Amino acid sequence: LSGALSVALTLAAQEKFGAVHPSGGATALCYACSKQLQQLSYVYILFPSFLGAVLVVLAGMVVNNLSPLRTYPQAWWFQLEATSSGKPLNSSLVSYFSKFAGAGVPEQPRSSLAQIGISFFGAFTAIAGLGLVSTYLLPLTASPHAEQLKAAFGATAVLVFGASMAPQAQPRTAILGSATGVCSGMVAVIAMELLGCGHMTWVTCSVAVACTVAVQELTASVYPPGGDAALIYVVRSSAVSATSHLGTSAAAGHDWTHGYYAFCPTLIGTAMVLATGLAINNLARDRTYPQRWC
């Protein structure tokens, strides 16, 4: 229940401040499910949460703006004046850095208290339902180590209930995006092990997430929790490999993750969150979910 409450509170706060962001739900659920992260206490807020987000945003600014068709960020929370003074930018370097000021897109609107209430109830119900099913119906996924594998559903709940009209929250995108993420994670782990680089977890993580994004764009199924699923799979696989040489029963208990993770919790969990979204989002008169199936 602590995981369900953490995601629900995260989504409520995000809607209140107009900052709905799927990874916030994953961050909250990771902390609630991991005893190791809880030992970090307030340090977890600074690193990896805050500093990690800043690094990704900086990387996005540097790389996205290399494309003439992209401007990142689209907007800041404050206004920045363009430096071109209305004149054409003759220098490609000046044009590149001018994109850092943003495109001036309006910020997210704040939600009403009624909408926040529906989102809170939906997110809590979805994550609590996942916890109940994994504990009593699928006990294989209920071990303390396996709990971290479900963290991506915090991001799924934020999308389905906090941005139910967004293309990323629709069933086709969610199912295909999740499958893409976990398959990319598995392929990355296997490929790196065959190359003898399985110990380089940071490289494997990079390959897994990069492949996830590339395939999702090719299949028109860009879905943020898919990246979470790939990253979590690689990290957990690395932890399994680190203990497997000891021949411990704990390591042996993780052998199921290599094949079982794609089906459960990933696809079954995603389907459960979508089903909860179908039932709860439509309780609100001004919500229709899904916007489309395929």
C-alpha positions, -999 to 999 in steps of 0.1 A, spaced: 0 0 0 29 24 6 38 20 -31 2 28 -42 1 58 -19 34 71 -31 24 71 -67 -10 85 -60 4 114 -40 31 120 -67 4 123 -94 -18 145 -73 11 169 -67 21 169 -103 -14 177 -115 -16 205 -89 15 222 -101 11 214 -138 41 191 -139 28 157 -149 58 136 -156 57 97 -158 92 92 -144 81 109 -112 58 80 -106 85 55 -113 109 73 -89 83 72 -61 75 36 -66 112 26 -68 118 43 -34 87 27 -18 97 -8 -30 134 -8 -23 148 -10 12 182 -1 -1 169 32 -15 150 40 17 184 38 35 195 68 14 167 88 30 168 125 18 199 119 -2 178 100 -28 160 133 -36 193 149 -46 209 120 -62 200 101 -83 166 117 -86 173 155 -90 208 154 -104 199 125 -127 170 144 -142 192 175 -147 218 155 -165 192 139 -188 177 174 -196 212 188 -203 219 159 -226 185 165 -243 194 201 -249 228 193 -264 217 164 -286 181 172 -296 190 207 -309 215 192 -333 185 183 -355 171 213 -375 136 198 -369 139 198 -331 138 225 -305 144 215 -269 131 226 -245 98 236 -259 94 259 -229 110 269 -195 90 278 -164 102 313 -170 104 335 -201 136 338 -221 139 364 -248 153 353 -282 188 367 -289 183 371 -326 163 404 -324 140 392 -352 168 389 -377 177 357 -396 203 336 -378 232 333 -403 254 314 -380 245 277 -375 262 279 -341 241 309 -330 210 291 -343 219 261 -323 223 279 -290 192 301 -296 171 269 -293 182 266 -257 158 295 -249 129 272 -258 101 275 -283 77 294 -261 51 267 -257 26 274 -229 31 253 -197 8 225 -187 -25 237 -173 -34 230 -136 -60 204 -130 -91 210 -109 -95 193 -75 -121 170 -89 -97 159 -117 -69 154 -91 -92 133 -70 -100 110 -99 -64 107 -108 -54 100 -72 -80 73 -68 -71 57 -101 -34 56 -95 -38 43 -60 -63 15 -71 -40 5 -100 -8 1 -80 -26 -14 -50 -43 -39 -74 -9 -49 -88 4 -54 -53 -25 -77 -43 -23 -98 -75 15 -102 -72 12 -112 -35 -17 -136 -36 -21 -148 -72 15 -146 -85 37 -152 -55 67 -158 -77 69 -120 -83 63 -110 -47 99 -114 -34 116 -83 -21 141 -84 -50 113 -87 -76 94 -57 -63 118 -34 -80 108 -49 -113 74 -33 -110 87 3 -106 79 11 -142 42 9 -134 45 41 -114 52 58 -147 23 39 -164 -1 50 -138 9 87 -141 4 85 -179 -30 66 -178 -45 88 -151 -26 121 -153 -24 123 -191 -52 101 -203 -57 120 -236 -20 118 -245 -10 94 -274 15 77 -250 -13 67 -227 -34 48 -252 -36 9 -251 -17 2 -283 12 24 -274 13 11 -239 13 -26 -248 37 -22 -277 59 2 -259 62 -21 -229 70 -51 -250 96 -31 -269 113 -20 -237 116 -54 -221 127 -71 -253 154 -44 -259 166 -49 -223 169 -87 -229 187 -83 -262 211 -58 -248 220 -81 -218 225 -111 -241 245 -92 -266 268 -76 -240 274 -110 -224 283 -126 -258 307 -97 -263 323 -104 -229 312 -69 -217 283 -81 -194 301 -65 -164 298 -30 -180 263 -23 -167 263 13 -176 270 5 -212 243 -22 -213 218 3 -198 227 28 -224 223 3 -253 190 -10 -239 174 24 -235 187 37 -269 174 6 -286 140 10 -269 137 46 -281 148 38 -316 123 8 -320 95 28 -304 100 56 -328 101 32 -358 68 16 -346 51 49 -335 49 36 -300 70 60 -279 62 51 -243 83 64 -214 77 34 -191 92 12 -218 125 28 -211 120 22 -174 113 -14 -181 144 -19 -201 166 -1 -176 152 -19 -146 157 -53 -163 193 -46 -171 200 -34 -136 184 -64 -120 201 -88 -144 234 -72 -134 226 -78 -98 218 -115 -105 250 -120 -124 270 -105 -95 256 -131 -71 252 -161 -94 289 -171 -92 283 -177 -54 258 -204 -62 234 -190 -35 198 -199 -33 190 -162 -36 207 -160 -70 190 -191 -81 156 -176 -72 162 -149 -98 166 -173 -128 130 -168 -137 134 -131 -145 152 -137 -178 121 -152 -194 92 -145 -170 97 -107 -168 85 -101 -204 51 -117 -196 48 -109 -159 49 -84 -145 56 -63 -176 27 -71 -200 2 -84 -174 9 -54 -152 5 -29 -181 -28 -46 -190 -40 -43 -154 -32 -6 -152 -50 0 -186 -80 -19 -174 -81 2 -142 -78 33 -163 -107 21 -184 -129 16 -153 -119 48 -133 -111 74 -159 -146 71 -175 -162 79 -141 -154 115 -148 -178 132 -173 -151 151 -191 -128 121 -195 -130 95 -222 -105 66 -221 -91 53 -242 -90 80 -269 -84 52 -294 -75 15 -292 -52 11 -322 
